[in-house]
Amino acid sequence: MGMGEPAHNLDNVMEAIQLLGNEGGIGHKNLVFSTVGDPRVFERLPEGPVKPALALSLHTSRADLRAELLPKAPRIDPRDLVELGEAYARATGYPIQYQWTLLDGINDTPEELDGIVRLLSGKYAIMNMIPYNTIPDLPYRRPAWEKAADIARQLHRRGILTKLRNSAGQDVDGGCGQLRARSIAGEAPIRVVKRPTG
């Protein structure tokens, strides 16, 4: 995760998965392939001798909003993406991990929660939600933690297994995307000081 779309380097990624899962002795379900939903993933992963767990970046139940939030992602309707994920989940026996970055006022609305329930009810899936790390000069904002926790509770009550993850590094602008933003802005890098132990 966080290294770009693995389908853009699929031959090498598949080789690495096979190496780690066979010679490396890592449990196949502990290898997680994270993608925005490139169609090649659903063609190639089932063919491999090692079938990793799959994480799909969903972020919205609306095709138009997904195209806006993920402009370089393949144009696959969220319903179709979930169906592809479900087929893979049933074939491997691992639930799909759907990734949903919470953006205040954008994809944390009651309408989106209804959309999640429509998409994932009865599916072999886990919804992973993580509040957005606010970055200067971008229009998106992080929702309050209380709001995010309430969203997770609402989804649980409606039958969607949901995990709310807390992103680290907020206090020093060191969360996902924030260090890159500081680097582009020419700000000094964050210094990490190790305290002596013992």
C-alpha positions in Angstrom: 0.0 0.0 0.0 1.1 3.5 -0.6 3.6 2.5 -3.3 1.4 3.2 -6.4 -0.9 0.9 -8.3 0.6 -2.6 -8.3 -1.2 -3.5 -11.6 1.1 -1.1 -13.4 4.0 -3.4 -12.5 2.0 -6.6 -12.4 4.5 -9.2 -13.6 7.0 -8.2 -10.9 4.4 -7.9 -8.2 3.1 -11.4 -9.0 6.6 -12.8 -8.9 7.2 -11.1 -5.5 3.9 -12.5 -4.2 4.8 -16.0 -5.3 8.3 -15.7 -3.7 6.9 -14.4 -0.4 4.1 -16.9 -0.2 6.1 -20.0 -1.1 9.8 -19.6 -0.4 9.2 -16.8 2.2 6.7 -18.8 4.1 4.3 -15.9 4.6 0.7 -17.0 5.0 -1.2 -16.2 1.7 -4.0 -14.3 3.5 -1.3 -12.1 5.2 -0.2 -10.9 1.8 -2.5 -8.0 0.8 -2.7 -6.7 -2.8 -4.0 -3.2 -2.7 -5.6 -1.7 -5.9 -7.9 0.9 -7.2 -9.5 -1.8 -9.2 -7.5 -2.3 -12.4 -9.3 -5.1 -14.4 -6.0 -6.9 -14.9 -5.9 -7.7 -11.2 -9.1 -9.7 -11.4 -7.7 -11.6 -14.4 -4.3 -12.4 -13.1 -4.6 -12.9 -9.3 -6.9 -16.0 -9.5 -4.4 -17.6 -11.9 -1.4 -17.3 -9.6 -0.2 -20.2 -7.3 -0.3 -17.8 -4.4 -3.6 -15.9 -4.0 -3.2 -12.9 -1.7 -5.9 -11.1 0.2 -7.3 -8.2 -1.7 -7.8 -4.5 -0.6 -9.9 -2.4 -3.0 -9.9 1.4 -2.8 -13.6 2.3 -3.0 -14.0 5.6 -1.2 -17.5 6.3 -2.5 -20.6 4.4 -3.7 -21.1 6.9 -6.6 -19.4 6.4 -10.0 -19.2 10.1 -10.7 -17.7 11.0 -7.4 -15.2 8.1 -7.6 -14.0 9.5 -11.0 -13.4 12.8 -9.3 -11.6 11.5 -6.3 -9.6 8.9 -8.2 -9.1 10.5 -11.6 -6.5 8.0 -12.8 -8.4 4.9 -11.7 -10.1 2.7 -14.3 -13.7 3.7 -14.9 -15.4 0.8 -13.1 -18.8 1.5 -11.5 -18.6 0.8 -7.7 -21.3 -1.9 -8.0 -19.3 -3.7 -10.6 -16.1 -3.4 -8.6 -17.8 -4.9 -5.6 -19.0 -7.8 -7.7 -15.5 -8.5 -9.0 -14.2 -8.3 -5.4 -17.0 -10.6 -4.2 -16.1 -13.2 -6.8 -12.5 -13.1 -5.7 -13.4 -13.3 -2.0 -15.5 -16.4 -2.5 -12.9 -18.1 -4.6 -10.1 -17.5 -2.1 -12.0 -17.6 1.2 -10.6 -14.2 2.3 -12.9 -11.3 2.8 -12.3 -8.2 0.6 -11.0 -5.2 2.5 -12.7 -2.2 1.1 -10.8 1.1 1.8 -12.7 4.3 2.4 -10.9 7.5 3.2 -13.4 9.7 5.1 -13.7 13.2 3.6 -15.7 15.7 5.6 -19.0 16.5 3.9 -18.1 14.5 0.8 -18.2 10.8 1.4 -19.4 10.7 5.0 -23.0 11.7 4.3 -26.2 9.7 5.1 -26.6 9.1 1.4 -23.1 7.5 1.2 -23.9 5.3 4.2 -27.0 4.1 2.5 -24.9 3.5 -0.6 -22.4 1.4 1.4 -25.2 -0.7 2.8 -26.6 -1.3 -0.7 -23.2 -2.3 -2.0 -21.9 -4.5 0.8 -24.9 -6.1 2.5 -24.4 -9.8 2.4 -21.0 -9.5 0.9 -17.8 -11.3 2.2 -16.2 -8.0 3.1 -14.7 -5.7 5.7 -15.0 -1.9 5.4 -11.8 -0.2 6.5 -12.4 3.5 7.2 -9.7 6.0 7.9 -10.2 9.8 8.4 -8.4 11.9 5.8 -5.1 13.6 6.6 -5.7 17.2 5.9 -3.1 18.7 3.5 -2.8 22.5 2.8 -3.9 23.7 -0.6 -6.3 20.8 -1.1 -10.0 21.3 -0.6 -10.6 18.2 1.5 -10.9 18.1 5.2 -10.7 15.5 8.0 -14.0 14.8 9.7 -14.2 15.0 13.5 -13.2 11.7 15.2 -16.6 11.6 16.9 -18.4 11.8 13.5 -16.1 9.0 12.1 -16.8 6.8 15.1 -20.6 7.3 14.8 -20.4 6.4 11.1 -18.7 3.1 12.0 -21.3 2.4 14.7 -24.1 3.1 12.2 -22.7 0.7 9.7 -22.2 -2.0 12.3 -25.8 -1.7 13.3 -26.8 -2.1 9.7 -24.8 -5.3 9.3 -21.6 -4.0 7.7 -18.4 -5.1 9.4 -16.5 -1.8 9.7 -13.1 -1.0 11.2 -12.2 2.6 11.9 -8.5 3.2 11.8 -6.8 6.1 13.4 -4.1 7.7 11.2 -0.9 8.5 13.1 1.3 11.5 12.6 -1.4 14.2 12.6 0.3 16.2 15.4 3.5 16.7 13.3 1.9 16.7 9.8 3.5 13.4 9.2 0.5 11.4 8.1 -0.1 9.9 4.7 0.5 12.6 2.0 1.5 15.2 4.5 5.3 14.6 4.3 5.2 14.8 0.5 3.2 18.1 0.8 5.9 19.5 3.1 8.7 18.4 0.7 7.0 20.0 -2.3 6.5 23.2 -0.3 10.2 23.2 0.6 9.6 23.0 4.3 12.2 21.4 6.6 11.8 17.7 7.0 10.6 16.3 10.4 13.4 15.2 12.6 12.8 12.0 14.5 14.7 11.8 17.8 15.2 8.4 19.4 15.1 8.4 23.1 17.7 6.1 24.8 16.2 3.0 26.4 17.3 1.0 29.4 
